[in-house]
Amino acid sequence: HCVTGDVGEVTAAPCSLTFKPSDWNVQQPVTVRGVNDDIADGNQAVTVVIGAASSIDAGYQGMDPADVGVVNVDDDVAGVSVVPLAGLTTDETGMNTMTEFTVKLDTEPTAA
């Protein structure tokens, strides 16, 4: 069983591993993937928590393996995009030509 400290930053799978007498010594991979959150929140340290084992073998029942630290590297930068920045024209009457530009945030804000 595994969970991540922040599913908005990383996911881990599979979250259930089964070891049998025939493969007890074979490593089983757990894949951790970063999640694109569109928030400029900097690199985020996340812990993948590996839960206690459930086993009929008393030696392993309840054994809690070490958790794993992961850093999700942020690719977002706060900013504002304005398009176009030049080339717009109108006339003095304001009736014959109109133009417009757009403004948008590059990342999701962390506060209202």
Steps between C-alpha positions, in 0.01 A plus 500: 500500500639843410371855510662828410504796733355720224313339210498843333878467460574129440327165460641156573396165352447221554406546860471134578786254459480124548804288576481119470743229604601469132587870458576627849842629391389671175480879515157645416494853359275777625470783245478855633378766257495875537165675457482826305305730731532828301599677824833678541563347843869412466650156531291291738638232733250215531513180700372173355374314804530123478245348733550208736505152349204267517623142509418159641873471570541627856850625416361747246154575639483867593856571383513864391764570233678835479319780319651653185576870445441650157539856368256610229686763297270792418477609137260790556594868514256767616438762235251686286470463123372791290434438128567684279742752647510723191338558163155603622331803341181699548381835371413816687126462454498166680219392269667369186771278643530312823763257609574290800773314681483214749647460846536167680687355795771247415442294814223444750523748789545361849272764657185680388 
